[in-house]
Amino acid sequence: MAQMIFVNLPVKDLETSKGFFGKLGYGINPQFSDDKTACVVISDTIFAMLLTEPRFKDFTKKDIADASRTTEVILALSADSREKVDELADAALASGGSPAGETQDLGFMYGRSFQDPDGHIWEVVWMDESAVQGEG
């Protein structure tokens, strides 16, 4: 079985967050969702667990970072092409997200970033595989 990742994120409004990720084309797995939690299926191996802040607090003794004021994590997703980077970033900005940084275009690597409605930073990056492997 391939290794999977479940990124747990606190959210202020679960329905708003579910709607945002739905507009980006991601589905919700109802088996792992309820009125306090939503499992966003990003790929076969990547899941974002959106938890209301009170539910998130059940898993930690630490204070919850206010991602609208403090960066607690930067989540990076790969994309198959420059066009896919733009599609996802543009959809995020059109669906209630906000810019998080400048576009990075290094030729062999292209990336854009955005913040979701709770301020979590997401990067979407395409890399030319031949450049990464030293072939180009």
C-alpha positions in Angstrom: 0.0 0.0 0.0 1.3 3.5 -0.9 2.1 5.8 2.0 -0.6 8.4 2.5 -0.8 11.7 4.2 -3.7 13.2 6.1 -3.1 16.9 6.8 -5.3 18.1 9.7 -6.3 21.8 9.5 -8.4 23.8 11.9 -11.2 25.8 10.2 -13.5 28.5 11.5 -16.5 27.6 9.3 -16.6 24.0 8.0 -19.2 24.6 5.4 -17.3 27.6 3.9 -14.1 25.5 3.8 -15.9 22.5 2.2 -17.4 24.8 -0.4 -14.0 26.3 -1.2 -12.3 23.0 -1.7 -15.3 21.7 -3.7 -14.9 24.6 -6.1 -11.3 23.6 -6.6 -12.6 20.2 -7.9 -11.9 18.1 -4.8 -14.4 15.7 -3.3 -15.4 15.0 0.3 -15.2 11.4 1.6 -18.3 11.0 3.7 -16.9 8.0 5.5 -14.5 10.2 7.4 -16.7 13.3 7.6 -19.4 14.6 10.0 -20.7 17.9 11.3 -17.3 18.8 12.8 -14.9 17.2 10.2 -14.6 16.9 6.5 -12.1 14.7 4.6 -11.1 16.5 1.4 -9.8 14.0 -1.1 -6.9 15.7 -3.0 -5.6 12.5 -4.6 -5.5 8.7 -3.9 -2.8 9.4 -1.2 -3.4 13.0 -0.1 -6.2 14.1 2.2 -6.9 17.3 4.0 -8.9 16.8 7.2 -10.8 20.0 7.9 -11.7 20.1 11.6 -13.8 22.8 13.3 -11.5 24.6 15.8 -13.2 22.9 18.9 -12.8 19.5 17.2 -9.1 20.2 16.3 -8.5 21.2 19.9 -9.4 17.7 21.0 -6.1 16.5 19.4 -3.7 19.0 20.9 -2.9 20.7 24.2 -1.2 23.6 22.3 -3.0 26.8 21.2 -4.4 26.8 17.7 -2.5 29.1 15.4 -4.6 31.8 13.8 -3.5 31.2 10.2 -4.9 34.6 9.1 -2.1 36.2 11.3 0.6 33.5 11.7 2.0 31.0 9.3 1.9 27.6 10.8 2.6 25.6 7.7 2.9 25.9 4.0 1.3 23.1 2.0 2.8 22.3 -1.4 1.1 20.3 -4.1 2.6 19.2 -7.4 1.0 19.8 -10.7 1.3 18.1 -14.1 1.9 21.3 -16.0 2.2 25.1 -15.8 -1.4 25.3 -17.0 -2.6 23.1 -14.1 -0.8 25.4 -11.7 -2.7 28.3 -13.1 -6.0 26.5 -13.2 -5.8 25.6 -9.5 -4.5 28.9 -8.3 -7.0 30.8 -10.4 -9.9 28.7 -9.2 -8.7 29.2 -5.6 -8.6 33.0 -6.0 -12.1 33.0 -7.7 -13.6 30.9 -4.9 -12.7 32.9 -1.9 -9.0 32.4 -1.6 -6.5 35.2 -1.5 -3.0 35.6 -2.9 -0.1 34.4 -0.8 2.9 35.3 -2.7 4.4 36.2 -6.1 4.4 33.8 -9.0 7.7 32.0 -9.3 9.0 31.1 -12.7 12.4 29.6 -12.9 11.9 28.1 -16.3 12.3 24.5 -15.2 10.0 25.2 -12.2 6.8 27.2 -12.0 4.7 27.9 -8.9 1.9 30.0 -7.5 0.5 30.2 -4.0 -2.8 31.1 -2.4 -4.4 31.2 1.1 -7.6 29.3 1.7 -10.5 31.1 3.6 -8.8 30.3 7.0 -5.4 31.7 5.9 -3.6 28.4 5.4 -1.0 28.8 2.6 -1.1 26.4 -0.3 1.6 26.3 -3.1 1.1 24.6 -6.4 4.3 23.8 -8.3 5.2 22.3 -11.6 8.8 21.0 -12.3 10.3 19.9 -15.5 11.2 16.3 -14.6 14.2 16.2 -17.1 15.7 19.2 -15.3 15.2 17.6 -11.9 16.9 14.4 -13.1 19.8 16.3 -14.6 18.8 15.4 -18.2 18.2 18.9 -19.4 
